[in-house]
Amino acid sequence: MSVVVLLGHPVAHSLSPAMHNAAFRTLGLPHRYETLDVTAEALPGVIDRIRSGELLGANVTVPHKEAVLKLVDTWDGPSAEIGAANTLSRTSDGRRVLGSNTDAVGFAYATRDLELDGARVLLLGAGGAARAVMAVLFERGASITIANRTSERARSLARSLAHPVDREPGVVDWSSRIDLSAVDVIVNATALGLHGEDPLASAELRPELIIVDLIPTATATPLARRARAAGATVVDGLPMLLQQAASSFRIWTGQDAPVEAMRAALYASVN
Ligand code: NDP
């Protein structure tokens, strides 16, 4: 039996074990997926366990997605471009640890029905997930303004990620009263919502707005509930979670993920 771990802090809330263990069972694979609450200092030790073959691989979540990229031996194209990895595996020669990014695929899938060409997007957050979101939004023709609690991190993201020449990302101050009058789409890529917080608690939401809330544990975060009540379009975090998981599963096992079994396990676990 081989074990895949979810590295993060905190990780106890995650719905990923339900999805991946259902997938392993469905395909009759003798593997197990577990959460592992780790500090930044403990990351190199876990990466060694992947390198040695003791672990089959890992997912990476808050707050380690950017840090792991500096610790792995090699990267795939998307993780290098985005500057963050959410999936770790062993290379086919069995000697190195590969960092991959499947968040971008997940976000592209979750937003596939939205018209984003020319959309003015307010991106809340500047961590690993925000980086993947931004790469997809640029590809889809959107313009982006970033707001992050730590403003230097927002500025650094705006500077570091490649963007079309005519669409330099803007940065605005982090505030729950942020001006939404010139915004078409809001993407919440912060951790606010995991514990019932609303990142835009004092902002009025218009029916024409599209809200994409990445929080991967609930279909109805406070922000999503308010947006639906205002008549806005809402995409919750579960379709992205499912799709990034299916892509990660393929990386570890070399097999197509049994997506319907994963979807059933995911929606059975959500509260
Ligand atoms: P990171 O740790 O890299 O980034 C966390 C982000 O949240 C930063 O922008 C951080 O701001 C912000 N943040 C954290 N706490 C607060 C707070 N109290 N107030 C304001 N801002 C806060 O995490 P990720 O980028 O990996 O993940 C971000 C979110 O996206 C998480 O909720 C994660 O679960 C979700 N996610 C969902 C996925 C899905 O499939 N649905 C996939 C990937 C992520 P600062 O820079 O100031 O610390």
Boltz pocket constraint, residues with backbone or C-beta under 6 A from the ligand:
constraints:
  - pocket:
      binder: B
      contacts: [[A, 60], [A, 61], [A, 62], [A, 63], [A, 64], [A, 65], [A, 66], [A, 103], [A, 106], [A, 124], [A, 125], [A, 126], [A, 127], [A, 128], [A, 129], [A, 130], [A, 148], [A, 149], [A, 150], [A, 153], [A, 188], [A, 189], [A, 190], [A, 191], [A, 192], [A, 194], [A, 213], [A, 214], [A, 215], [A, 216], [A, 237], [A, 238], [A, 240], [A, 241], [A, 242], [A, 244]]
      max_distance: 6.0
